[in-house]
Amino acid sequence: MPHHEPPERHRRHARSMRKEGTRGEAILWSQLKDRRIGGIKFRRQVPLKGYIIDFISFEARLIVEVDGSQHAESAADRIRDEAFAADGFVTLRFWNDEVEQSLDLVVRKILMALDKPI
């Protein structure tokens, strides 16, 4: 995917989301930042193709989303995931509660997606 320059309003929105993220996002970010999982670089709250991605590794072509109940059975999320899949990205989705209560399992699933040893 070529380098893109998101509109300023998307960058502002992403910055505000970094400051106001959910508890689940903060917990998972503590594991993803600084290449702590599999030595892979992740970025958080990245504006891309009109969406704000919770966590993304361009290197690994992996998107990780931490969702609340508003995402249950979301057709919009399916469309979004398919659009990114067409660009070669795999999307993993976890519930906020899942991250908060089973962080080890979430990390293992991410490592499996990265094809890294657990």
Secondary structure as UniProt FT lines:
FT   HELIX           8..19
FT   HELIX           23..32
FT   HELIX           33..35
FT   TURN            36..39
FT   STRAND          43..48
FT   TURN            49..50
FT   STRAND          51..57
FT   TURN            58..61
FT   STRAND          62..67
FT   HELIX           69..71
FT   TURN            72..73
FT   HELIX           75..86
FT   TURN            87..88
FT   STRAND          90..95
FT   HELIX           96..101
FT   HELIX           103..114
//
